[in-house]
Amino acid sequence: MQPRIRSTLRHIAIGLTAGSALIAAGIGVPAVASAATPTSISSALQEFGAPGLGPNVMVFTPSAPQADVQAAFDAVSAQQVSNQFGPERYTLLFAPGTYGSAAEPLVVQVGYYEQVAGLGADPGDVVVNGAVNVLNQCDATSGCIALNNFWRSLSNLTINPTGSSGCRADTEFWAVSQASPMRRVQVNGTTTLMDYCTAGPQYASGGFIADSAFSGQVVNGSQQQFLVRNSSIGGWSNGVWNQVFSGVTGAPTETFGQSGAQPYTTLATTPVTRETPFLVRSAGGSYSVRVPDATEDTSGTSWASDATARSVPLRDFFVATPRTPVAQVNRALARGSDLLLSPGVYSYAEPIRVVHPDTVVMGLGFATLVPTAGGHALDLRGAAGSVVTGLVLDAGPRGSRTLLDVGRGRSGGQPTLVSDVFFRVGGATAGRTDTALTVDASDVVLDDVWAWRADHGTGVGWSSNRSDTGVVVNGDRVTATGLFVEHFQKTEVQWNGEDGRVVFFQNEMPYDVPSQAAWNASRNTKGYPALAISPRVRSFHGSGMGSYSFFDQGVDVHASEAFTTSGRSGIVMHDLLTRFLNGSGGIDSVIDGTGAAVDATNPGPAQVVDAH
């Protein structure tokens, strides 16, 4: 696969900031040792497979020989580290206990479509002495980067970093970009979000961490933007363009917009939080899913404060595989079952329909839904308070109105949650959709959502992977914590609901605009904004929001502004930025005609601390 186009960019800000951070830390860059030859995935599944959770799920126990656990991870990683758009998906789970030791550490690498998680009730129930790493990918074109390290996750365990040598000694490496969440993780030692142990340029473009605790320093390095939510940290090394901390104990003081200071946006609490559900295995070997309740104005981890959650036994879930007919899935949902989608790609000619309130739809191993007949991939209608988590939704070849429709209605209890759900238009398969995500319901939490109109892969081009808008919000009291929306062809996020909140927003405008004439919102408005708030909206609050341009067709293309609002007094926009990455043209203002232009002569970032 071709590397992401932006992988050759970002020389100035990232290079200088990352380099200064690593020099300050005294970190060198020796060569990386190669992994041992792994066993086969099929034999690993025979040894560790968990039929009750579907195919391609492995469950390790503390009594298993460590060499077998290591070999199983190595087998999956050997296939998945470079398997960006392949159909294979895996979930690797640790039953409660301890894995590895100081004398014999367990050091593993996580590739595409790998979900790694502990099965304890608390992160301390599963302890890994070693490391669970994501590292740079290297090729002759782009060098060594993490810009394409998408679609993987780590959750619900404790890591005592040990075992690696040289540059990687005693450090947890999580060098990821979008769609690679870390949740409910305790790291007792140093964590780095950048892989500084390879050749350059070592760029990264994340990222999302929630409900986690780090006793030591977290190295941001080259991460151009990152959100840490409801966590605790022992220290943070640096920023690049947009580092946001929401409800984080130990977070740095807010310094966004101050001359010569780091671009930190720091919120003491998160306005609304609903943590994602997680699997638990009892001492007797039975499984359940913990579904946390929503909280307001919180900080720190949920597991340190004994947050409430309901426990749903696995027997209440319908467990589907990619071979399960969609009609059978929908009959189970109509009966009131929750839904567990085992790892794989589900190509369905009609939507999965969630019709009952408080339903849980949980994907394992980045289970992927593809609508083949032009409809939605997933519908939530009359399903207030439901949870959708752990899915990839790919646009199909027939074109859809939207991929996920969170239908009308409001919750009288828990808010609806869309968590770790990632949308693609092109890349893995040719596809089209008008909109990726439509939220018509009120009282919804969007927590770590990435909508991506692909800039590389299969079916990519201005007239190929057509999609106007990434996210449309029509409901009231919708809160987004970690919203990533990239490359859509018109307004990328359209917000029409009242009392909305966004904590952290990352956007890249479309690379492949063929001409200015093909990309004007009106006679007086060049291009389209990254996020537009309807003139009818009276109340909205946004914090830590950035948009970047790289128009790569060699023509002079401009966007009049990155953010558009009515300017009403109830619209509060805090810590906004734009950045010219490369190419032609640029962004003429940050918000509503204010804020400096960014282009080749002034790449920025241009910052606006407070608007309205």
WOQUIJO-V673787 format. One record per backbone hydrogen bond with DSSP energy under -0.5 kcal/mol. NH is the residue of the N-H (numbers start at 0). CO is the residue of the C=O. Records with the same first field share a line. If there is no record, write none. Layout:
NH = CO + CO
This chain:
6 = 3
7 = 4
8 = 5
14 = 9 + 10
15 = 11
16 = 12
17 = 13
18 = 14
19 = 15
20 = 16
21 = 17
22 = 18
23 = 19
24 = 20
25 = 21 + 22
26 = 21
43 = 39
44 = 40
45 = 41
46 = 42
47 = 43
48 = 44
49 = 56
52 = 49
53 = 50
56 = 53
57 = 90
58 = 47
59 = 92
63 = 60
67 = 64
68 = 64
69 = 65
70 = 66
71 = 67
72 = 68
73 = 69
74 = 70
75 = 71
76 = 72
77 = 73
78 = 74
79 = 75
80 = 76
82 = 79
83 = 81
85 = 82
89 = 112
90 = 55
91 = 114
92 = 57 + 90
93 = 116
94 = 59 + 92
96 = 124
98 = 126
100 = 103
105 = 128
106 = 104
107 = 105 + 130
109 = 132
111 = 79
112 = 150
113 = 110 + 150
114 = 89 + 112
115 = 113 + 152
116 = 91
117 = 154
118 = 93
119 = 155
124 = 121
125 = 122
126 = 96
127 = 157
128 = 98 + 126
129 = 127 + 159
130 = 105
132 = 107 + 130
133 = 172
136 = 144
138 = 142
142 = 138
143 = 199
144 = 136 + 142
145 = 202
148 = 145
149 = 147
151 = 178
152 = 113
153 = 180
154 = 115
155 = 182
156 = 183
157 = 125
158 = 185
159 = 127
160 = 158
161 = 129
167 = 164
168 = 165
170 = 167
171 = 189
172 = 170
173 = 171 + 191
174 = 133
175 = 173
176 = 148
177 = 204
181 = 207
182 = 153
183 = 209
185 = 156
186 = 184 + 212
187 = 158 + 185
188 = 186
189 = 169
190 = 216
191 = 171
192 = 218
195 = 193
201 = 143
203 = 221
208 = 226
209 = 181
210 = 228 + 229
212 = 184
213 = 231
214 = 186
215 = 188
217 = 234
218 = 190 + 216
219 = 217
222 = 219
223 = 203
225 = 241
226 = 206
227 = 243
228 = 208
229 = 245
231 = 211
232 = 248
233 = 213 + 215
234 = 215
236 = 217
240 = 223
241 = 223
242 = 262
243 = 225 + 241
244 = 264
245 = 227
246 = 244 + 266
247 = 266
248 = 230 + 246
250 = 247
254 = 263
255 = 263
257 = 254
260 = 257
263 = 261
264 = 242
266 = 244
269 = 297
272 = 294
277 = 289
279 = 287
280 = 118
281 = 285
284 = 281
287 = 279
288 = 311
289 = 277
290 = 309
291 = 289
292 = 307
294 = 272
296 = 269 + 270
297 = 269
299 = 246
304 = 300 + 301
306 = 301
309 = 290
311 = 288 + 309
312 = 310
313 = 286
315 = 312
316 = 313
317 = 337
318 = 316
319 = 317 + 339
323 = 320
327 = 324
328 = 324
329 = 325
330 = 326
331 = 327
332 = 328
333 = 329
334 = 330
335 = 332
336 = 331
337 = 315
338 = 359
339 = 317
340 = 338 + 361
341 = 319 + 339
345 = 343 + 367
346 = 344
347 = 345 + 369
351 = 376
352 = 350
353 = 351 + 378
354 = 352
357 = 383
358 = 355
360 = 358 + 386
361 = 338 + 359
362 = 388
363 = 340
366 = 389
367 = 343
368 = 391
369 = 345
370 = 393
371 = 347 + 369
372 = 347
376 = 402
377 = 402
378 = 351
379 = 404
380 = 353 + 378
381 = 407
385 = 382
386 = 358
387 = 416
388 = 360
389 = 418 + 419
390 = 419
391 = 366
392 = 421
393 = 368 + 391
394 = 423
398 = 395
399 = 431
402 = 434 + 435
403 = 435
404 = 377
405 = 403 + 437
406 = 379 + 404
415 = 442
416 = 385
417 = 444
418 = 387 + 416
419 = 446 + 447
420 = 447
421 = 390
422 = 449
423 = 392
424 = 451
426 = 457
427 = 425
431 = 395
432 = 465
433 = 399
434 = 400
435 = 468
436 = 469
437 = 403
438 = 471
439 = 405 + 437
440 = 405
441 = 408
442 = 475
443 = 476
444 = 415
445 = 478
446 = 417 + 444
447 = 445 + 480
448 = 481
449 = 420
450 = 483
451 = 422 + 449
452 = 485
453 = 424 + 451
457 = 426
459 = 456
463 = 460
464 = 460
465 = 463
467 = 433
468 = 433
469 = 491
470 = 491
471 = 436
472 = 493
473 = 438 + 471
474 = 438
476 = 497
478 = 443 + 476
479 = 500
480 = 445 + 478
481 = 502 + 503
482 = 503
483 = 448 + 481
484 = 505
485 = 450
486 = 507
488 = 466
489 = 467
491 = 528
492 = 529
493 = 470
494 = 492 + 531
495 = 472 + 493
496 = 472
498 = 538
499 = 496 + 538
500 = 477
501 = 540
502 = 479
503 = 501 + 542
504 = 543
505 = 482
506 = 545
507 = 484
508 = 547
509 = 487
518 = 515
520 = 524 + 526
521 = 524
524 = 521
525 = 523
526 = 518
529 = 561
530 = 561
531 = 492
532 = 563
533 = 494 + 531
536 = 533
539 = 569
540 = 499
541 = 571
542 = 501
543 = 573
544 = 574
545 = 504
546 = 576
547 = 506
548 = 578
550 = 581 + 583
551 = 510 + 549
556 = 554
558 = 585
559 = 525
561 = 588 + 589
562 = 589
563 = 530
570 = 567
571 = 539 + 569
572 = 570 + 610
573 = 541
574 = 608
575 = 607
576 = 544
577 = 605
578 = 546
579 = 602
580 = 548 + 578
581 = 548
583 = 550
585 = 556
586 = 597
587 = 558
589 = 593
590 = 593
591 = 562
593 = 590
597 = 586
598 = 601
604 = 577
605 = 577
607 = 575
610 = 572
